[in-house]
Structures are given as structure tokens and as C-alpha cells.
Amino acid sequence: MRKLIYYIATTLDGFIAGPDGQSDFFPIDPDLMAAMNAEQPETVPTRLRAAAGLTDAENLRFDTTLMGRGTYELALKEGITSPYAHLQQYVFSRTLTTTDPHVEIVSGDPVAFIRQLKQQPGMDIWLCGGGQLAGHLRREIDELMIKRYPVVIGAGIPVFAGQFDPVGFTLIGTRTFPSGATVTTYMRT
């Protein structure tokens, strides 16, 4: 069965973006970028793949990505209707519509949808954002890969939003990079 992996960047105080979706405050760590691009090249947005030397890179772990409305709207604001054209893309929203044939809008129950998606053949599924969708799917997430950057922003979009509902995870490993950024991996217990 496919696994749902929440692979996300966060601040020390637990935010994946600023209050208006800002992410330009995350420091650029060449060592971290090189490691992540080598291990998960498919997580680089389509428009940045050439600059990262990943134009022809094969998907190594994921063939599908899930986004909440807010995450997808950040791409739309830049005129990008298919941010990860090299992946099957699902956007969860009750209000959005799209004419891009590479993006499917899911307006129904995200939990039921992901349970069905996990049963289908394919590679693992990448939950790339946002906090509201992660909150809905927290019991369906099989693995957390958290890139934690040494910055505090005080307010913004949390890693998980929603109701109080504790879910346990077991630490699998942590890697530290020269900038002080870490990548910590957890499995759901």
C-alpha cells in the first residue's frame, strides 16, 4: 500500500509559512538543497527544475502530490496553474475550479479520498501543504519529513491546523546541515 508522507519546511516555532503564505524568509542552505534534490527531485516545482539541474530527473519516491487551496493559490498568484506538472496533482477545495488538465480539484472528504488513493498502485503520496489539509489528514499520515530551519517568525500557518487530536509518531532519524537546518523523519505509531 502507498504511504502518505507529509514533507514540509517549518520554522523553529512551527510555521510552514507566514500569515499571508510568505516563505521567502526560509534561508537557502545549498547542502540541504543538494541532499533533498538528490533524494526527492520530484518535490522541486516544475518551473524550477531546469535551474536545479533536474529537467530530466525521474521521480524517486513520489508520483502524486496533495495541496490545500491556500498552497495552490500561491502558485495561481504567480500565474502557475500546474506547479508540479511531473506529478499527479490533487487540490482540496470546496470553492476552486481549474481548467488545467494536470490538476484535479477534490471537493469531497479528504480522508475518504486519501484512503482510496492509498489503495491504488503507484509510488508514495506527497502532502506538500498546507496546514489545514494536514490537520484533516493527520491520522492518515504515515510519515513526517520535517525540514526545520533556524528561524522564528511568531505567527503564520501552522504545520497542523484544526482541532485538538493527538497522534503519536516515532522518531526515525535526524540530519543536521551546516546552516543549522535539520531534516527529521518520524513514522506514525
TADA-V428570 format. One record per residue. N is the residue number from 1. RES is the residue in three letters. D_FIRST is the distance of its C-alpha to the first C-alpha in whole Angstrom. Layout:
# TADA-V428570
n:N res:RES d_first:D_FIRST
n:N res:RES d_first:D_FIRST
This chain:
# TADA-V428570
n:1 res:MET d_first:0
n:2 res:ARG d_first:4
n:3 res:LYS d_first:7
n:4 res:LEU d_first:10
n:5 res:ILE d_first:13
n:6 res:TYR d_first:16
n:7 res:TYR d_first:18
n:8 res:ILE d_first:22
n:9 res:ALA d_first:26
n:10 res:THR d_first:28
n:11 res:THR d_first:31
n:12 res:LEU d_first:33
n:13 res:ASP d_first:33
n:14 res:GLY d_first:30
n:15 res:PHE d_first:30
n:16 res:ILE d_first:28
n:17 res:ALA d_first:31
n:18 res:GLY d_first:34
n:19 res:PRO d_first:36
n:20 res:ASP d_first:36
n:21 res:GLY d_first:33
n:22 res:GLN d_first:35
n:23 res:SER d_first:33
n:24 res:ASP d_first:36
n:25 res:PHE d_first:37
n:26 res:PHE d_first:34
n:27 res:PRO d_first:35
n:28 res:ILE d_first:34
n:29 res:ASP d_first:34
n:30 res:PRO d_first:34
n:31 res:ASP d_first:32
n:32 res:LEU d_first:29
n:33 res:MET d_first:29
n:34 res:ALA d_first:29
n:35 res:ALA d_first:26
n:36 res:MET d_first:24
n:37 res:ASN d_first:25
n:38 res:ALA d_first:24
n:39 res:GLU d_first:21
n:40 res:GLN d_first:19
n:41 res:PRO d_first:22
n:42 res:GLU d_first:20
n:43 res:THR d_first:21
n:44 res:VAL d_first:24
n:45 res:PRO d_first:26
n:46 res:THR d_first:27
n:47 res:ARG d_first:30
n:48 res:LEU d_first:30
n:49 res:ARG d_first:29
n:50 res:ALA d_first:32
n:51 res:ALA d_first:34
n:52 res:ALA d_first:31
n:53 res:GLY d_first:31
n:54 res:LEU d_first:28
n:55 res:THR d_first:29
n:56 res:ASP d_first:27
n:57 res:ALA d_first:24
n:58 res:GLU d_first:21
n:59 res:ASN d_first:18
n:60 res:LEU d_first:17
n:61 res:ARG d_first:14
n:62 res:PHE d_first:13
n:63 res:ASP d_first:14
n:64 res:THR d_first:14
n:65 res:THR d_first:16
n:66 res:LEU d_first:17
n:67 res:MET d_first:21
n:68 res:GLY d_first:23
n:69 res:ARG d_first:26
n:70 res:GLY d_first:28
n:71 res:THR d_first:26
n:72 res:TYR d_first:27
n:73 res:GLU d_first:30
n:74 res:LEU d_first:31
n:75 res:ALA d_first:30
n:76 res:LEU d_first:32
n:77 res:LYS d_first:35
n:78 res:GLU d_first:35
n:79 res:GLY d_first:35
n:80 res:ILE d_first:31
n:81 res:THR d_first:30
n:82 res:SER d_first:27
n:83 res:PRO d_first:26
n:84 res:TYR d_first:23
n:85 res:ALA d_first:24
n:86 res:HIS d_first:22
n:87 res:LEU d_first:18
n:88 res:GLN d_first:17
n:89 res:GLN d_first:19
n:90 res:TYR d_first:19
n:91 res:VAL d_first:22
n:92 res:PHE d_first:22
n:93 res:SER d_first:26
n:94 res:ARG d_first:28
n:95 res:THR d_first:31
n:96 res:LEU d_first:30
n:97 res:THR d_first:30
n:98 res:THR d_first:29
n:99 res:THR d_first:31
n:100 res:ASP d_first:29
n:101 res:PRO d_first:26
n:102 res:HIS d_first:24
n:103 res:VAL d_first:23
n:104 res:GLU d_first:22
n:105 res:ILE d_first:23
n:106 res:VAL d_first:21
n:107 res:SER d_first:24
n:108 res:GLY d_first:22
n:109 res:ASP d_first:20
n:110 res:PRO d_first:18
n:111 res:VAL d_first:16
n:112 res:ALA d_first:15
n:113 res:PHE d_first:15
n:114 res:ILE d_first:12
n:115 res:ARG d_first:10
n:116 res:GLN d_first:11
n:117 res:LEU d_first:10
n:118 res:LYS d_first:6
n:119 res:GLN d_first:6
n:120 res:GLN d_first:8
n:121 res:PRO d_first:8
n:122 res:GLY d_first:9
n:123 res:MET d_first:9
n:124 res:ASP d_first:9
n:125 res:ILE d_first:11
n:126 res:TRP d_first:14
n:127 res:LEU d_first:16
n:128 res:CYS d_first:20
n:129 res:GLY d_first:22
n:130 res:GLY d_first:24
n:131 res:GLY d_first:24
n:132 res:GLN d_first:25
n:133 res:LEU d_first:21
n:134 res:ALA d_first:20
n:135 res:GLY d_first:22
n:136 res:HIS d_first:20
n:137 res:LEU d_first:17
n:138 res:ARG d_first:18
n:139 res:ARG d_first:16
n:140 res:GLU d_first:12
n:141 res:ILE d_first:13
n:142 res:ASP d_first:11
n:143 res:GLU d_first:13
n:144 res:LEU d_first:17
n:145 res:MET d_first:19
n:146 res:ILE d_first:22
n:147 res:LYS d_first:25
n:148 res:ARG d_first:28
n:149 res:TYR d_first:31
n:150 res:PRO d_first:35
n:151 res:VAL d_first:36
n:152 res:VAL d_first:37
n:153 res:ILE d_first:37
n:154 res:GLY d_first:38
n:155 res:ALA d_first:37
n:156 res:GLY d_first:34
n:157 res:ILE d_first:30
n:158 res:PRO d_first:29
n:159 res:VAL d_first:25
n:160 res:PHE d_first:24
n:161 res:ALA d_first:27
n:162 res:GLY d_first:27
n:163 res:GLN d_first:28
n:164 res:PHE d_first:28
n:165 res:ASP d_first:25
n:166 res:PRO d_first:24
n:167 res:VAL d_first:21
n:168 res:GLY d_first:21
n:169 res:PHE d_first:19
n:170 res:THR d_first:20
n:171 res:LEU d_first:21
n:172 res:ILE d_first:20
n:173 res:GLY d_first:23
n:174 res:THR d_first:25
n:175 res:ARG d_first:27
n:176 res:THR d_first:30
n:177 res:PHE d_first:32
n:178 res:PRO d_first:36
n:179 res:SER d_first:36
n:180 res:GLY d_first:35
n:181 res:ALA d_first:31
n:182 res:THR d_first:28
n:183 res:VAL d_first:25
n:184 res:THR d_first:23
n:185 res:THR d_first:19
n:186 res:TYR d_first:18
n:187 res:MET d_first:15
n:188 res:ARG d_first:15
n:189 res:THR d_first:17
